[in-house]
């Protein structure tokens, strides 16, 4: 394996005039992007004192300059630390301090957000007017095991964790992927913000395969405008969070006509929504992608077959090339197919570990005796492998809860509820009632004018044990979602406990 800059340079040499990025009338070819990012790399190395292994913060809106900055950092031998432009100041401060960031590339006028925390800022230089001067010393080599980026995820203690991802992991994910078909002539619409791990696949998946990145403002990727964006820009590949995927189908399922592949993930995909898209746009490939930040965006993927029987949920599929997915029991040993357990991830996608968190790294990244030297990341997700090798996601281990002594998987109840024709989407959780007792609550998004709670209870009773049937059903227009597109359980509204309308 090689590095991201090396694979990109190969494409720039093979197709120098092909479009690499287009944005609001601006077009940048592969050779132009190569030269511009080289100028950024030299600016960082020669003027800002950035050295191999340094961490450089990148905080920009979705634009060509964002991509130029990221590629320039990598060419300089440094690692980028992506920071969302809307990141709260306290979290930004924690990230740049923890990562030891010395330099930041940010939007003009946003410099104070970094200088207040002792981080100098460097402007992205304009595109060079002429080819690079001959005879200049080459930048230092970048190796497959050098650090490419440091991405922060939420920690259970409140302190964010910096995940260290190396070049070879990005190349394994993005270069000629075995789970998506695209290359020269394809137009890819990135929708994830830069600090979300899927941006790794969107950006480098395009640029390491000769495809074109189509950059548009964030509002144009929302359900109300996405359909027009896809049609006007001739998009052939798009990734959406599960929540946005579901909403888009509800708003305008025909938006995906003309799109070759729609990939979704980040949370459990609703089988009814997938069936609706498959029926409405039969020529569109639908891919369910699963993977944590610690395994470089995607670990397994599942292409939904045109005639595939989908049960209560959509499988997460088979591992990517050079990636292992093992289901492990509480004793730390692999379990037989069909048996639920924790999903452990090994192979080329596994991150180096957590930045300066050796104890946490040791707990989460393990090399068991049965693995013959392979290092695994303990995902904390429950799953099982079918006899045909396809993996099914069963929910988070830490999402499990006990109610009156019974262990309950919220994902199982949610999947059954979502299978009812009156329900578009659902979430369940335990809440403390006005009387102080614990009750199972279901929040449901109606598929039509409303839901019949008795019908939902009857539907559940035939499919789950009695202890998994909610005591309260709350109708909501939509489920709240986090910035990463997952259901925000903390933001679900409190039931009106004294109202008879929520009970059956």
Protein Blocks (a to p, Z undefined) as FASTA:
>chain_A
ZZfklmmmmmmmmmmmbcfbdcehiacdfklmmmmmmmmmmmmmmmnopaehiacddddd
ddfklmmmmmmmmmnopacddddfklcfklmmmmmmmnopabdcddehilmmmmmnopac
dddddddfbdcdehiacdddddfkbcfbdcddddfkopacdddddfklmmmmmnopakbc
cdehiacddfbdfklmklmmmmmmmmmnopacddddfklmgfklmmmmmmmnopabdcdd
fklmmmmmmmommlmgoiabacdehiacdfklmmmmmmmmmmbccddddddfklgoiabd
cdddfklccdfbccebjadehiacddddfkopacdehiacddddedjklcfbdehilklm
mmmpccdfklnopacddehpacdddfkopacdebjfklpcceehiacdfklmmmmmmmpm
kbmbdcddddddfkopacdddddddfblbccfklmmmmmmmmpcfklpcfbdcddfbdcd
dfkopacfklpccddfklmklpZZ
